[in-house]
Amino acid sequence: MSSIDQLIANTIREDVRAIGSYHVPDASGYIKLDAMENPYQLPEALRLELGARLADAALNRYPVASYRTVKDKIRERMGVPAGYDVLLGNGSDELISIMATAVARQDRRAVVMAPVPGFVMFYRSAQFAGADFVGVPLKPDFSLDREAMLAAIEKHKPSLVFLAYPNNPTGNLFDADDMEALIRALGEDGIAVVDEAYQPFAQQSFMGRLPEFPNLVVMRTLSKLGLAGIRLGYLSGHAALLEQFEKVRPPYNVNVLTQVAAEFALDHIAILDRQAESINAERARLAAALAALPGVEVFPSAANFISLRVPDADRTCARLHAEKVLIKNLSKMHALLANCIRVTVSTPEENDQFLTALKAALK
């Protein structure tokens, strides 16, 4: 064993050494349909105006630590109930990590729970924080297994339960009554996190129900709305609860350029909402075209992506890759996702190119 290998073995946790890094493939020269991004930019006039605002940002100063102005705009424009607070993160990923860290204990192992298959960062953040992760399988149709979740809550007493609404990577909305039952079952012993990353496309939300449940927080991101490049997530909930998460948040975690861009975008939220409407219209068209292909099973989606099952996911993805089309192979994530792939809903032109390439790949 080399000196550096011995150093790593002596210092880095075994569970960290055993896993790979979060892999993001190089998309240069590809039609990029693997990351659920909004394919539309802001109109040119607004991009020029944003550029001027960014040029005036005080890059020589740290951000204003309270982030008051961007928080105020989020409260005003994103339906946060009166009296409820907002916590900002460097994307949703950081917020997930903050919450997992806050509930991890030193006297005993805390439990973080989520339905599976689900967002990989729920598991990874729990692992890195030193908590145990309990994944409860969805039903074969990807619906929430209410009874299994309730039994797992009773058995494991989780401190944190993530419920993605709609779910990634399956795309479906869980039954709201089932989710309410889980939130109530947690009571004062656990925090329910409803992850609404895809809310602009789902048009369904638990945000307005925050006053009903003291143990509920709602997490969103501006990434799917059309601002993936600025990395801004936000968490809404009871001020006293967010105050505890605030203690874990790194100082100045949101940079001044992100803050300026976010405030500008929130001032023009109607444009982003119209883009979301266009994507939803394309989602319906694309889903219908996919369902007409032989051997393809299309799953309902309330997000800006569609998951589908094909006869051979590995071969299909390899052929699409050869045609310079990047999609996500879900087949190795979970047994329920056997031969499943996921595609971002993009512009009509890119969606047509994907359909043409997929038809060829399925032959």
C-alpha positions in Angstrom: 0.0 0.0 0.0 1.4 3.4 -1.0 1.8 6.2 1.5 -1.2 8.1 0.2 -3.4 5.0 0.3 -2.3 4.4 3.9 -3.1 8.0 4.8 -6.6 7.7 3.3 -7.2 4.3 5.0 -6.2 5.8 8.4 -8.2 9.0 8.1 -11.2 8.8 5.8 -14.4 7.0 7.0 -14.8 3.5 5.6 -18.3 4.1 4.4 -17.1 7.2 2.5 -14.2 5.3 0.9 -16.7 2.6 -0.2 -18.9 4.8 -2.4 -18.3 6.8 -5.5 -18.7 10.5 -6.1 -21.9 12.0 -7.3 -21.3 11.7 -11.1 -22.4 14.4 -13.5 -21.6 13.4 -17.1 -20.0 15.8 -19.6 -22.8 17.1 -21.8 -20.6 18.9 -24.3 -22.0 18.4 -27.8 -25.1 16.5 -26.5 -28.8 17.2 -26.3 -28.9 17.4 -22.5 -32.1 15.7 -21.2 -30.8 14.1 -18.0 -30.9 16.9 -15.4 -34.5 18.3 -15.4 -33.4 21.8 -16.4 -35.6 24.4 -17.9 -34.4 24.7 -21.6 -35.5 28.3 -21.9 -33.4 31.4 -21.0 -34.8 34.8 -20.0 -35.7 37.1 -22.9 -32.7 39.0 -24.3 -33.8 42.4 -22.9 -34.1 40.9 -19.4 -30.7 39.2 -19.7 -29.1 42.6 -20.5 -30.9 44.2 -17.5 -29.8 41.4 -15.3 -26.2 41.7 -16.5 -26.2 45.4 -15.5 -27.5 44.5 -12.0 -24.9 41.8 -11.6 -22.2 44.3 -12.7 -23.2 46.5 -9.8 -23.0 43.8 -7.2 -20.5 44.5 -4.4 -18.2 41.5 -5.0 -15.7 42.9 -2.6 -18.1 42.5 0.3 -19.6 39.5 2.0 -23.4 39.0 1.4 -25.7 40.7 3.9 -26.0 37.9 6.4 -29.7 38.1 7.0 -30.6 37.8 3.2 -33.6 39.9 4.1 -34.4 41.3 0.7 -34.4 38.0 -1.2 -36.3 36.3 1.7 -39.0 39.0 1.5 -39.4 38.5 -2.2 -39.8 34.7 -1.7 -42.4 35.3 1.0 -44.3 37.7 -1.2 -44.2 35.8 -4.5 -44.1 32.1 -3.5 -47.1 31.7 -1.3 -45.3 31.5 2.1 -48.0 31.9 4.8 -47.9 35.0 6.9 -45.7 34.7 10.0 -43.6 31.8 8.5 -39.9 32.0 8.0 -37.6 31.2 5.1 -34.1 29.6 5.2 -31.9 29.8 2.2 -29.4 27.2 0.9 -26.9 26.6 -1.9 -29.5 24.6 -3.7 -31.8 22.1 -2.0 -28.9 19.8 -1.5 -27.4 22.0 1.2 -30.8 22.4 2.9 -31.1 18.6 3.0 -27.6 18.4 4.5 -28.4 21.1 7.1 -31.5 19.3 8.3 -29.8 15.9 8.5 -26.9 17.4 10.4 -29.3 19.2 12.8 -31.2 16.0 13.8 -28.1 13.7 13.9 -27.3 12.9 17.6 -24.3 11.9 19.5 -26.1 10.0 22.3 -27.8 7.6 19.8 -28.3 7.1 16.1 -31.0 9.3 14.6 -33.1 7.9 11.8 -33.9 9.7 8.5 -36.6 8.1 6.4 -38.0 8.5 2.9 -39.9 6.4 0.3 -37.7 4.7 -2.2 -36.9 5.0 -5.0 -36.3 8.7 -4.3 -33.8 11.5 -4.4 -30.3 10.1 -3.7 -29.3 13.1 -1.5 -31.8 12.1 1.1 -29.8 9.0 1.7 -26.4 10.5 1.2 -27.0 13.4 3.5 -28.2 11.1 6.3 -25.1 8.9 5.8 -22.7 11.8 5.9 -24.3 13.3 9.0 -24.0 10.0 10.8 -27.7 9.1 10.9 -29.3 5.9 9.8 -31.4 5.9 6.7 -34.5 3.8 6.3 -36.0 3.6 2.8 -39.6 2.3 2.5 -40.4 0.9 -0.9 -43.1 2.4 -3.0 -45.9 0.2 -4.4 -45.2 -1.2 -7.9 -47.2 1.7 -9.4 -44.9 4.1 -7.6 -47.7 5.2 -5.2 -46.9 5.7 -1.5 -47.3 2.6 0.6 -49.2 4.3 3.4 -49.4 1.3 5.7 -45.7 0.4 5.3 -44.7 4.0 6.0 -46.8 4.2 9.1 -45.4 0.9 10.3 -41.9 2.1 9.7 -42.5 5.3 11.5 -43.8 3.4 14.5 -40.8 1.0 14.5 -37.9 3.4 13.8 -39.2 6.7 15.3 -37.5 8.8 12.5 -36.5 12.4 13.4 -36.8 13.4 9.7 -39.0 12.1 6.9 -38.6 13.3 3.3 -41.7 13.2 1.1 -41.0 14.5 -2.5 -44.1 16.0 -4.1 -43.9 15.1 -6.9 -41.4 12.4 -6.5 -38.0 12.1 -8.3 -37.2 9.9 -10.2 -40.8 8.6 -10.7 -42.5 11.9 -11.4 -45.8 11.2 -9.7 -47.6 13.1 -7.0 -48.3 11.0 -3.8 -51.8 11.0 -2.5 -52.2 14.1 -0.3 -54.3 12.2 2.3 -51.6 9.6 2.7 -49.0 12.3 3.2 -51.2 14.0 5.8 -51.5 10.7 7.7 -47.7 10.4 7.8 -47.3 14.0 9.0 -49.8 13.4 11.8 -48.2 10.1 12.7 -44.9 11.8 13.3 -46.4 14.3 15.6 -43.9 15.9 18.0 -41.4 13.2 17.4 -40.4 13.8 13.8 -40.2 16.5 11.2 -41.9 16.0 7.8 -40.1 17.6 4.9 -42.2 18.0 1.8 -39.8 18.5 -1.1 -41.5 20.6 -3.8 -38.6 21.0 -6.2 -41.0 20.5 -9.2 -43.9 22.6 -7.8 -43.9 25.0 -10.8 -45.0 22.0 -13.0 -47.2 20.2 -10.5 -49.3 23.2 -9.4 -49.9 21.3 -6.1 -48.4 22.3 -2.8 -48.4 21.9 0.9 -47.0 25.4 1.4 -50.4 26.8 2.4 -50.9 24.0 4.9 -47.9 24.9 7.0 -50.1 26.4 9.8 -51.9 23.1 10.1 -48.8 21.1 11.1 -46.0 22.5 13.4 -43.8 19.6 12.4 -44.0 20.4 8.6 -41.5 22.2 6.5 -41.7 22.8 2.7 -38.6 22.8 0.6 -38.3 24.2 -2.9 -35.6 25.3 -5.3 -35.3 27.8 -8.1 -33.3 25.3 -10.2 -36.2 23.6 -11.9 -38.0 26.9 -12.4 -35.3 28.0 -14.7 -32.3 29.1 -12.5 -30.3 26.0 -12.1 -27.1 27.9 -12.6 -27.5 30.1 -9.5 -28.1 27.3 -7.0 -30.7 28.7 -4.6 -33.0 26.5 -2.5 -35.3 27.7 0.2 -37.1 26.1 3.2 -40.3 27.4 4.7 -41.7 26.5 8.2 -42.3 27.6 11.7 -39.8 30.3 12.7 -38.8 28.5 15.9 -38.0 25.3 14.0 -36.0 27.1 11.2 -34.1 29.0 13.9 -32.6 25.6 14.9 -31.6 24.8 11.3 -30.2 28.3 11.0 -27.5 27.4 13.6 -26.2 24.7 11.3 -26.3 26.8 8.1 -22.8 27.9 7.1 -22.3 31.7 7.2 -22.6 33.5 3.8 -23.7 30.3 2.1 -25.6 32.2 -0.6 -23.3 34.5 -2.7 -24.1 38.0 -3.8 -24.5 37.1 -7.5 -27.0 34.4 -6.6 -28.9 36.8 -4.4 -29.1 39.5 -7.1 -30.1 37.0 -9.8 -32.7 35.5 -7.6 -34.3 38.8 -6.7 -34.3 39.8 -10.4 -36.0 36.6 -11.4 -38.6 36.8 -8.6 -39.5 40.3 -9.9 -40.2 38.7 -13.3 -41.7 35.4 -12.0 -44.6 35.6 -14.5 -42.1 34.9 -17.4 -40.8 31.8 -15.6 -44.4 30.7 -14.9 -45.2 31.0 -18.6 -42.1 28.9 -19.4 -43.4 26.2 -17.0 -46.7 26.3 -18.8 -45.0 25.7 -22.1 -43.0 22.8 -20.6 -46.2 21.2 -19.2 -47.9 21.4 -22.7 -44.8 19.7 -24.2 -44.9 17.1 -21.4 -48.4 16.1 -22.4 -47.4 15.9 -26.1 -44.2 14.0 -25.4 -46.0 11.5 -23.1 -48.6 10.7 -25.7 -46.0 10.2 -28.4 -44.0 7.9 -26.1 -47.0 5.9 -25.1 -47.6 5.1 -28.8 -44.3 3.4 -29.2 -44.3 -0.4 -29.0 -42.8 -1.9 -25.8 -42.8 1.4 -24.0 -44.6 2.0 -20.7 -45.0 5.7 -19.7 -45.6 6.7 -16.1 -47.7 9.7 -15.1 -45.7 12.8 -14.3 -46.4 16.0 -12.6 -42.8 17.2 -13.0 -40.7 18.5 -15.9 -39.6 15.0 -16.8 -41.1 11.7 -17.8 -40.1 8.3 -16.6 -40.7 5.3 -18.8 -39.9 1.6 -19.1 -38.3 0.2 -22.2 -37.4 -3.4 -23.1 -33.7 -2.9 -22.4 -32.7 0.3 -20.6 -28.9 -0.3 -20.9 -29.0 -0.8 -24.7 -31.5 2.0 -25.2 -29.3 4.5 -23.2 -26.2 3.4 -25.1 -27.8 3.9 -28.4 -29.1 7.3 -27.4 -25.7 8.3 -26.1 -24.2 7.3 -29.5 -26.7 9.7 -31.1 -25.6 12.5 -28.7 -28.7 12.4 -26.6 -28.2 12.3 -22.8 -31.0 10.8 -20.6 -30.9 9.1 -17.2 -30.7 5.4 -16.9 -32.8 4.5 -13.7 -32.6 0.8 -14.0 -29.9 0.2 -11.4 -31.3 2.6 -8.8 -33.9 0.3 -7.4 -35.6 -3.0 -8.3 -38.9 -1.1 -8.9 -37.1 0.8 -11.7 -36.0 -2.2 -13.8 -35.5 -1.1 -17.4 -36.7 2.4 -16.6 -35.2 5.6 -18.1 -36.0 9.3 -17.4 -36.0 12.1 -19.9 -36.3 15.9 -19.2 -39.1 17.7 -21.1 -37.4 20.2 -23.3 -38.2 22.4 -26.2 -40.4 21.0 -29.0 -37.3 20.7 -31.2 -35.3 18.8 -28.7 -38.2 16.6 -27.8 -38.7 15.7 -31.4 -35.0 14.9 -31.8 -35.2 12.7 -28.7 -38.3 10.9 -30.1 -36.5 10.2 -33.4 -33.4 8.9 -31.6 -35.5 6.8 -29.2 -37.5 5.2 -32.1 -34.2 4.2 -33.7 -32.8 2.9 -30.4 -35.8 0.7 -29.8 -35.5 -1.1 -33.2 
